[in-house]
Amino acid sequence: MNPPTVFHLHYHVPDIAHATSVLSSHGIAPVARFGTADGESVALAADDDAPDGFRLRLQTNRSGMADVTLTPGPRLSFDHVGVVVADVSAVVERATARDWPVTENERRTFLVTPWGFRIELQSPGSDLVSELGSADDCRFESVSLVVADGIREAVDTGIRSVVGEVATLRVRGGPHDDPAVREATLAGRVCDSAHFEMASLAPADRA
């Protein structure tokens, strides 16, 4: 049985074009855009021309097993981390036993942790995971979730108890009040730059 592993990060960014350029420099290219035009939902491939009045809701960026969602926002912020687990139902059962809220739809299951961030769960055979590429091409080798120093141990223990030992996730303490995946290390044949930082997703004057 493969251990849980991080496959997905989601950020709100003030400048989609800038963030896209940064991700592309790591080899993580845009693959799809989703939004609205004239009140209708619109899905576009990365190189499709947007219709008049198109408003972007989110953009998917991907390389191998590394998937990053960008959504427009007034400032740079972290939304959630996605983890592939062997048994989603078992993780949900453990979360429910600890009174963590769980939200689900047809494609995603989210755990709402007590510390102000969410964890998305996917099974190895889910439709979403099957859309990803090979981990040999690109993957998150190490992901650093930074939380306030005073809760680091509780967060680390809580994730291990509910989700399991996520070998690619490190919980670190820091001076920030808002929990966030602030940096990651990428590995694989097509990753152009190994070190990824959340702060780089926004221009310096808009972070």
Secondary structure, 3 states (H helix, E strand, C coil): CCCCEEEEEEEEECCHHHHHHHHHHCCCEEEEEEEEECCEEEEEECCCCCCCCCEEEEEEEEECCEEEEEEECCCCEEEEEEEECCCHHHHHHHHHHCCCCEEECCCCEEEECCCCCEEEEECCCCHHHHCCCCCCCCEEEEEEEEEEHHHHHHHHHHHHHHCCCCCCEEEEEECCCCCEEEEEEEECCCCCCCEEEHHHHCCHHHC
